[in-house]
């Protein structure tokens, strides 16, 4: 079974950045929905240094077809050189919700 929907996980430098990216990609119909989770604590290696930061999580729901454009738009809007953007396939879910995501991200969708 090929997934039709992706659950996209993105980290951002701040709640404000996550909200700005989320609102932009939803308004542009690259994602059907955006959720922002504030105050995430992160630790990671970057350019040879161990880092600890407070970040925000942005969760987006999109169609498989729209993901390439969504990824490029996030990279344009994001403050990080290498933003974390991971597309996870949605294998099952509420069929009505999954259909809604596909409808809201359809390229021919008119506002």
C-alpha positions as CSV (number, residue, x, y, z in Angstrom):
1,X,0.0,0.0,0.0
2,X,1.5,3.3,-1.1
3,X,0.9,6.2,1.3
4,X,-1.0,9.2,-0.1
5,X,-0.3,11.4,3.0
6,X,2.8,12.5,4.8
7,X,3.1,13.6,8.4
8,X,6.0,16.1,8.2
9,X,8.2,16.8,11.2
10,X,10.1,20.1,11.2
11,X,12.1,21.7,14.0
12,X,12.4,25.5,14.2
13,X,14.5,28.0,16.1
14,X,11.4,29.5,17.9
15,X,7.7,29.2,18.2
16,X,7.4,32.3,16.1
17,X,9.4,30.9,13.3
18,X,7.4,27.6,13.4
19,X,4.2,29.5,13.3
20,X,5.3,31.7,10.4
21,X,6.4,28.7,8.3
22,X,3.3,26.8,9.2
23,X,0.9,29.6,8.3
24,X,2.7,30.3,5.0
25,X,2.7,26.7,3.8
26,X,-0.9,26.2,4.8
27,X,-2.0,29.4,3.1
28,X,-0.1,28.3,0.0
29,X,-1.9,24.9,0.0
30,X,1.4,23.0,0.4
31,X,0.1,21.6,3.7
32,X,-3.5,21.1,4.9
33,X,-2.7,21.7,8.6
34,X,0.1,22.9,10.8
35,X,0.6,22.2,14.5
36,X,3.2,24.1,16.6
37,X,4.6,22.6,19.8
38,X,6.6,25.1,21.8
39,X,9.6,24.6,24.2
40,X,11.2,21.5,23.0
41,X,14.6,20.8,24.3
42,X,17.1,19.6,21.7
43,X,20.7,18.3,21.9
44,X,22.7,17.5,18.8
45,X,26.1,17.8,17.1
46,X,26.6,20.7,14.7
47,X,29.9,21.5,13.0
48,X,31.9,19.5,15.6
49,X,30.2,21.0,18.6
50,X,27.7,19.5,21.0
51,X,24.7,21.9,21.1
52,X,21.7,22.3,23.5
53,X,18.9,24.5,22.4
54,X,15.3,25.3,23.0
55,X,13.3,24.8,19.7
56,X,9.8,24.4,18.5
57,X,8.3,21.5,16.6
58,X,6.2,22.1,13.5
59,X,4.0,19.2,12.4
60,X,2.5,19.4,8.9
61,X,0.1,17.1,7.1
62,X,0.4,17.1,3.3
63,X,-0.1,14.9,0.2
64,X,2.8,12.8,-1.1
65,X,2.5,14.8,-4.4
66,X,2.9,18.2,-2.6
67,X,5.9,17.2,-0.5
68,X,8.7,18.2,-2.9
69,X,7.3,21.7,-3.2
70,X,6.7,21.9,0.6
71,X,10.3,20.9,1.3
72,X,11.6,23.6,-1.0
73,X,9.4,26.2,0.5
74,X,10.4,25.3,4.1
75,X,14.0,25.6,3.1
76,X,13.4,29.1,1.7
77,X,11.5,30.2,4.8
78,X,13.7,28.6,7.5
79,X,16.5,30.3,9.4
80,X,18.7,27.1,9.6
81,X,21.3,26.2,7.1
82,X,20.2,22.5,7.3
83,X,16.6,22.4,8.6
84,X,15.2,19.1,10.0
85,X,12.4,18.2,7.6
86,X,11.3,14.6,7.8
87,X,8.3,13.1,5.8
88,X,6.8,10.1,7.6
89,X,4.3,8.1,5.6
90,X,0.8,7.8,7.0
91,X,-0.3,4.2,6.4
92,X,-3.7,4.4,8.1
93,X,-6.0,6.9,9.7
94,X,-9.5,8.3,9.6
95,X,-10.4,8.0,5.9
96,X,-12.4,11.2,6.1
97,X,-9.4,13.1,7.5
98,X,-7.0,11.6,5.0
99,X,-9.3,12.6,2.1
100,X,-9.6,16.1,3.6
101,X,-5.7,16.5,3.5
102,X,-5.6,15.4,-0.1
103,X,-8.4,17.8,-1.0
104,X,-6.9,20.8,0.7
105,X,-3.4,20.2,-0.9
106,X,-4.7,19.5,-4.4
107,X,-2.8,21.7,-6.8
108,X,-6.0,22.5,-8.7
109,X,-7.7,23.6,-5.4
110,X,-9.1,27.1,-5.8
111,X,-9.6,29.4,-2.8
